[in-house]
């Protein structure tokens, strides 16, 4: 461990004694008026992190997330969700959508929500097993692990659009489907060109504790016309990505395994393809007779290659290994400790210790 990080790490562990007395999670505030209900939830993530990059401060504290969430139910048909994030001295809207439930097998979702692709991005940050979903080390750029590939390329994450989803009655293996059309990430570079994105996902539960899924995402890419001609429309090309995933267990005591693999177009203009895979492994103890309710050792491995067919960036990819432990204090309140080791396919290795304090209500 670099000597520049040892002192701050010792201070962080000493903080543990003062926060283990936090009360258990309280229920969400629910307001009712006739058939209408509004449930208010929120989360606060305070993070301490280090970096081995010499040009960056060795340690830093940040407010990683400050979110309030309002779940609105007008009646059995109409509901919705609004979730702004106040971290970083600015307000960013995360979720903002209306849901129309005509039947458990057919629901319509209109607004900003997660695209139906990789399940790791749309697993709530109050539940995820590692602190970060992918490589996030101060001073490290273009770290193409599995999560950053699908997120930065815009195959996953949130977008504004229209989706249909549901679990039809009598469908085999508890089949769940989700499909949608979205603005897509190419809009910012496409000018007046009409670009969009589509995606679809299917998931089944073949065994009581096992869930298996697969997804496809297709988006437009845009770049300036080559050779550059003033006023010429940008070049437009469509890229595709495919994903498969499996999960055993859940966010409760016992063994929990999450794994997914992705493959698709990194740069369709150059014919460059990417590949990535990520896995989470955790074991949460039964309830303990102490202020710390549960202890959960965690291991995450994430691999990405932006040059899977030798047509992409030569330094694009690497392996992220993250051992850690989560200490649950009741409800969604917990303290998380991770140590990220980033080993790129080319370039310098880097590491980062992280401690995150989560208040959930």
C-alpha positions as CSV (number, residue, x, y, z in Angstrom):
1,X,0.0,0.0,0.0
2,X,1.5,3.4,-0.9
3,X,2.7,5.3,2.2
4,X,0.9,8.5,1.1
5,X,-2.4,6.6,1.8
6,X,-1.7,5.0,5.2
7,X,-2.5,7.9,7.4
8,X,-5.9,8.8,5.9
9,X,-6.9,5.1,5.9
10,X,-6.2,4.9,9.7
11,X,-8.4,7.9,10.3
12,X,-11.2,6.4,8.2
13,X,-11.2,3.2,10.2
14,X,-11.4,5.2,13.4
15,X,-14.5,6.9,12.1
16,X,-16.2,3.5,12.2
17,X,-16.6,3.6,16.0
18,X,-18.7,6.7,15.8
19,X,-21.1,5.7,13.1
20,X,-22.1,2.2,14.3
21,X,-24.6,3.8,16.6
22,X,-26.8,5.1,13.7
23,X,-30.5,4.0,14.1
24,X,-32.0,1.4,11.8
25,X,-33.7,2.6,8.7
26,X,-37.1,4.2,9.2
27,X,-40.0,3.5,6.8
28,X,-40.6,5.9,3.9
29,X,-42.9,8.8,4.5
30,X,-46.2,8.0,2.9
31,X,-48.8,10.6,2.2
32,X,-52.3,9.5,1.3
33,X,-55.4,11.3,-0.1
34,X,-58.2,9.1,-1.2
35,X,-56.7,6.6,-3.7
36,X,-53.6,8.7,-4.2
37,X,-50.3,7.9,-2.4
38,X,-47.0,9.6,-2.4
39,X,-44.0,7.8,-0.8
40,X,-40.9,9.9,-0.1
41,X,-37.5,8.2,0.0
42,X,-33.9,9.4,-0.2
43,X,-30.2,8.5,0.1
44,X,-27.0,10.2,1.1
45,X,-23.6,8.8,0.1
46,X,-20.5,10.4,1.7
47,X,-17.4,8.9,0.2
48,X,-13.7,9.0,1.2
49,X,-11.3,7.9,-1.5
50,X,-7.6,7.7,-2.3
51,X,-5.7,7.5,-5.6
52,X,-2.3,6.3,-6.6
53,X,-2.1,8.9,-9.5
54,X,0.8,11.3,-8.6
55,X,-0.8,14.3,-10.3
56,X,-3.9,14.1,-8.0
57,X,-4.4,14.8,-4.3
58,X,-3.8,11.5,-2.5
59,X,-7.1,11.7,-0.6
60,X,-10.5,13.3,-1.0
61,X,-14.0,13.5,0.5
62,X,-17.0,14.0,-1.6
63,X,-20.8,13.9,-1.5
64,X,-21.2,11.1,-4.0
65,X,-25.0,11.2,-4.1
66,X,-27.8,13.3,-2.5
67,X,-31.1,12.1,-3.8
68,X,-34.7,12.5,-2.9
69,X,-37.2,10.2,-4.5
70,X,-41.0,10.6,-4.8
71,X,-43.1,7.6,-5.8
72,X,-46.5,8.7,-6.8
73,X,-49.5,6.4,-7.2
74,X,-52.6,8.1,-8.5
75,X,-54.7,4.9,-8.8
76,X,-54.2,1.3,-9.9
77,X,-53.5,2.4,-13.4
78,X,-51.4,5.6,-13.1
79,X,-48.2,6.0,-11.1
80,X,-44.8,7.6,-11.5
81,X,-41.5,8.5,-10.1
82,X,-39.3,11.6,-9.8
83,X,-35.7,11.4,-8.5
84,X,-33.4,14.4,-8.6
85,X,-29.8,14.3,-7.5
86,X,-28.3,17.3,-5.7
87,X,-24.6,16.1,-5.4
88,X,-21.9,18.2,-7.0
89,X,-23.6,21.6,-6.3
90,X,-26.0,21.1,-9.2
91,X,-29.4,19.4,-9.7
92,X,-29.5,16.5,-12.2
93,X,-32.7,14.6,-12.9
94,X,-32.2,10.9,-12.7
95,X,-35.6,9.3,-13.0
96,X,-38.7,11.1,-14.1
97,X,-41.4,9.0,-15.7
98,X,-45.1,8.1,-15.8
99,X,-46.2,4.4,-15.6
100,X,-49.5,3.2,-17.0
101,X,-50.4,-0.3,-15.7
102,X,-53.1,-1.8,-18.0
103,X,-52.3,-5.3,-16.9
104,X,-49.3,-7.0,-15.0
105,X,-48.3,-8.3,-18.5
106,X,-48.5,-4.9,-20.2
107,X,-47.2,-1.7,-18.7
108,X,-46.3,1.6,-20.4
109,X,-43.5,3.8,-19.1
110,X,-43.0,7.3,-20.6
111,X,-40.2,9.6,-19.5
112,X,-36.6,9.3,-18.3
113,X,-35.6,5.8,-17.0
114,X,-33.0,3.1,-17.5
115,X,-32.7,1.6,-20.9
116,X,-33.5,-2.2,-20.9
117,X,-30.0,-3.5,-21.1
118,X,-27.4,-4.4,-18.5
119,X,-28.9,-5.1,-15.0
120,X,-25.8,-3.7,-13.2
121,X,-26.5,-0.1,-14.1
122,X,-30.2,-0.2,-13.0
123,X,-29.5,-2.0,-9.7
124,X,-30.1,0.8,-7.1
125,X,-27.0,2.4,-5.6
126,X,-28.5,1.6,-2.2
127,X,-28.2,-2.1,-3.0
128,X,-25.1,-2.7,-5.2
129,X,-22.4,-4.8,-3.6
130,X,-19.3,-2.8,-4.6
131,X,-19.2,1.0,-4.0
132,X,-18.8,1.8,-7.6
133,X,-20.2,-0.1,-10.6
134,X,-16.9,0.2,-12.5
135,X,-13.5,1.9,-12.6
136,X,-13.7,5.3,-10.9
137,X,-10.2,6.4,-9.8
138,X,-9.3,10.1,-9.7
139,X,-6.8,10.9,-12.5
140,X,-7.5,7.7,-14.5
141,X,-9.2,8.3,-17.8
142,X,-10.5,5.9,-20.5
143,X,-10.6,3.0,-18.1
144,X,-12.6,0.6,-20.3
145,X,-13.8,-2.1,-17.8
146,X,-17.1,-3.8,-18.6
147,X,-19.3,-1.2,-16.9
148,X,-17.6,1.8,-18.4
149,X,-17.9,0.3,-21.9
150,X,-21.7,-0.1,-21.9
151,X,-22.2,3.1,-19.9
152,X,-19.9,5.5,-21.7
153,X,-20.9,4.1,-25.1
154,X,-24.6,4.7,-24.2
155,X,-25.9,1.2,-24.5
156,X,-27.1,1.3,-20.9
157,X,-27.9,4.1,-18.3
158,X,-30.9,6.4,-18.5
159,X,-32.5,8.1,-21.4
160,X,-35.8,9.7,-22.3
161,X,-38.2,7.5,-24.3
162,X,-41.2,5.1,-24.3
163,X,-41.1,1.6,-23.0
164,X,-43.4,-1.4,-22.6
165,X,-42.8,-4.1,-20.1
166,X,-44.5,-6.8,-18.0
167,X,-44.7,-10.4,-16.9
168,X,-47.7,-12.0,-18.6
169,X,-49.9,-14.3,-16.6
170,X,-49.2,-17.9,-17.3
171,X,-45.9,-17.2,-19.0
172,X,-43.3,-19.9,-18.5
173,X,-40.5,-19.5,-15.9
174,X,-41.9,-16.2,-14.8
175,X,-41.0,-14.5,-18.1
176,X,-40.4,-10.8,-17.9
177,X,-40.0,-8.6,-21.0
178,X,-39.0,-5.0,-21.5
179,X,-38.6,-3.0,-24.7
180,X,-38.3,0.6,-25.7
181,X,-37.4,3.4,-28.0
182,X,-35.2,6.4,-26.9
183,X,-33.6,9.6,-28.1
184,X,-30.2,7.9,-28.0
185,X,-26.8,9.4,-27.3
186,X,-26.1,10.5,-30.9
187,X,-28.6,13.4,-30.8
188,X,-25.9,15.8,-29.5
189,X,-23.6,15.3,-32.5
190,X,-26.2,14.5,-35.2
191,X,-27.5,18.0,-35.8
192,X,-30.8,17.9,-37.8
193,X,-30.3,14.2,-38.6
194,X,-33.0,11.9,-37.1
195,X,-31.3,9.5,-34.7
196,X,-32.7,7.2,-32.1
197,X,-32.0,4.1,-30.0
198,X,-34.0,0.9,-29.4
199,X,-33.5,-1.9,-26.8
200,X,-35.1,-5.0,-25.5
201,X,-34.6,-7.4,-22.6
202,X,-36.0,-10.8,-21.6
203,X,-35.5,-12.5,-18.2
204,X,-36.7,-15.8,-16.7
205,X,-36.4,-17.5,-13.3
206,X,-35.7,-21.2,-14.0
207,X,-35.0,-22.0,-10.3
208,X,-36.3,-20.3,-7.1
209,X,-33.0,-18.5,-6.5
210,X,-31.7,-18.2,-10.1
211,X,-32.5,-15.5,-12.6
212,X,-31.2,-15.5,-16.2
213,X,-31.5,-12.7,-18.7
214,X,-30.4,-11.4,-22.1
215,X,-30.7,-8.0,-23.8
216,X,-30.0,-6.2,-27.1
217,X,-29.4,-2.5,-27.6
218,X,-29.0,-0.6,-30.9
219,X,-28.1,3.0,-31.2
220,X,-27.0,5.5,-33.9
221,X,-23.4,6.9,-33.8
222,X,-22.6,10.3,-35.4
223,X,-19.3,11.9,-36.5
224,X,-18.5,14.9,-38.7
225,X,-18.4,14.3,-42.4
226,X,-15.0,13.2,-43.7
227,X,-13.5,15.0,-45.5
228,X,-14.9,18.0,-43.6
229,X,-17.2,20.1,-45.7
230,X,-18.8,23.2,-44.2
231,X,-22.5,22.6,-43.8
232,X,-22.3,18.9,-44.7
233,X,-24.4,16.6,-42.6
234,X,-22.6,14.3,-40.2
235,X,-22.0,10.6,-41.0
236,X,-24.5,8.3,-39.3
237,X,-23.9,4.6,-38.5
238,X,-25.8,2.2,-36.3
239,X,-24.1,0.1,-33.6
240,X,-25.4,-2.9,-31.7
241,X,-24.6,-4.6,-28.4
242,X,-25.7,-7.8,-26.8
243,X,-25.7,-8.8,-23.1
244,X,-26.3,-12.0,-21.1
245,X,-26.5,-12.2,-17.3
246,X,-27.2,-14.5,-14.4
247,X,-28.0,-13.9,-10.7
248,X,-28.1,-16.3,-7.8
249,X,-29.5,-15.2,-4.4
250,X,-30.5,-11.7,-3.5
251,X,-29.8,-8.7,-1.4
252,X,-30.4,-10.6,1.9
253,X,-28.4,-13.0,4.1
254,X,-26.6,-15.8,2.2
255,X,-24.7,-16.2,-0.9
256,X,-25.2,-13.7,-3.7
257,X,-23.7,-13.9,-7.2
258,X,-24.2,-11.5,-10.1
259,X,-22.5,-12.0,-13.5
260,X,-22.9,-10.5,-16.9
261,X,-21.1,-10.4,-20.3
262,X,-21.4,-7.9,-23.1
263,X,-20.3,-7.8,-26.7
264,X,-20.9,-5.1,-29.4
265,X,-19.8,-2.2,-31.5
266,X,-17.2,0.2,-30.0
267,X,-16.8,2.3,-33.1
268,X,-19.0,1.1,-36.1
269,X,-17.2,3.5,-38.5
270,X,-13.9,1.7,-37.9
271,X,-15.6,-1.7,-37.4
272,X,-14.2,-1.9,-33.8
273,X,-15.9,-4.3,-31.4
274,X,-15.7,-4.6,-27.6
275,X,-16.1,-7.4,-25.1
276,X,-16.6,-7.2,-21.4
277,X,-17.6,-9.3,-18.4
278,X,-18.2,-8.5,-14.7
279,X,-19.0,-10.6,-11.7
280,X,-19.9,-9.8,-8.1
281,X,-19.6,-12.4,-5.3
282,X,-20.8,-11.8,-1.7
283,X,-21.9,-13.6,1.4
284,X,-24.0,-11.7,3.9
285,X,-24.2,-13.1,7.5
286,X,-27.4,-13.7,9.3
287,X,-28.5,-10.9,11.8
288,X,-25.9,-10.4,14.4
289,X,-26.5,-9.5,18.1
290,X,-24.6,-6.2,17.8
291,X,-24.9,-2.6,16.5
292,X,-23.6,-4.0,13.2
293,X,-26.6,-6.0,12.0
294,X,-24.9,-7.9,9.1
295,X,-21.4,-8.3,7.7
296,X,-20.9,-8.9,4.0
297,X,-17.5,-9.7,2.4
298,X,-17.5,-8.8,-1.3
299,X,-15.3,-9.5,-4.3
300,X,-15.8,-7.9,-7.8
301,X,-13.9,-8.6,-11.0
302,X,-14.6,-6.6,-14.1
303,X,-12.8,-7.0,-17.5
304,X,-13.1,-5.0,-20.6
305,X,-11.5,-4.9,-24.0
306,X,-12.4,-2.0,-26.4
307,X,-10.2,-3.7,-29.1
308,X,-11.7,-7.1,-29.2
309,X,-11.2,-7.5,-33.0
310,X,-8.0,-5.4,-33.3
311,X,-9.8,-2.5,-34.8
312,X,-10.2,-0.3,-31.8
313,X,-7.9,1.7,-29.4
314,X,-4.8,-0.4,-28.6
315,X,-4.8,0.8,-24.9
316,X,-8.5,0.3,-24.5
317,X,-9.3,-2.1,-21.7
318,X,-8.1,-3.9,-18.6
319,X,-9.1,-5.8,-15.4
320,X,-10.6,-4.3,-12.2
321,X,-10.4,-6.3,-9.1
322,X,-12.1,-5.1,-5.9
323,X,-12.2,-6.8,-2.6
324,X,-14.3,-5.2,0.1
325,X,-16.7,-5.6,3.0
326,X,-20.1,-4.0,3.7
327,X,-21.3,-3.4,7.3
328,X,-25.1,-3.1,7.6
329,X,-26.5,-0.9,10.4
330,X,-30.2,-1.6,9.9
331,X,-32.4,-1.1,6.8
332,X,-30.4,0.4,4.0
333,X,-27.9,2.2,6.2
334,X,-24.4,0.8,5.8
335,X,-20.7,1.5,5.6
336,X,-18.8,0.1,2.7
337,X,-15.0,-0.5,2.3
338,X,-13.4,-1.3,-1.1
339,X,-9.9,-1.4,-2.5
340,X,-9.9,-1.1,-6.3
341,X,-6.9,-2.5,-8.3
342,X,-6.9,-1.4,-12.0
343,X,-4.6,-3.3,-14.3
344,X,-4.9,-1.9,-17.9
345,X,-4.0,-3.9,-20.9
346,X,-1.5,-1.2,-21.6
347,X,-0.3,1.7,-19.4
348,X,0.2,2.2,-15.7
349,X,-1.5,0.2,-13.0
350,X,-3.4,2.2,-10.4
351,X,-5.4,1.6,-7.1
352,X,-7.9,3.4,-4.9
353,X,-9.2,2.8,-1.4
354,X,-12.8,3.8,-0.8
355,X,-15.0,4.1,2.2
356,X,-18.6,5.1,1.7
357,X,-21.2,6.0,4.4
358,X,-24.8,5.4,3.2
359,X,-27.8,6.9,4.8
360,X,-31.0,5.5,3.3
361,X,-34.6,6.4,4.2
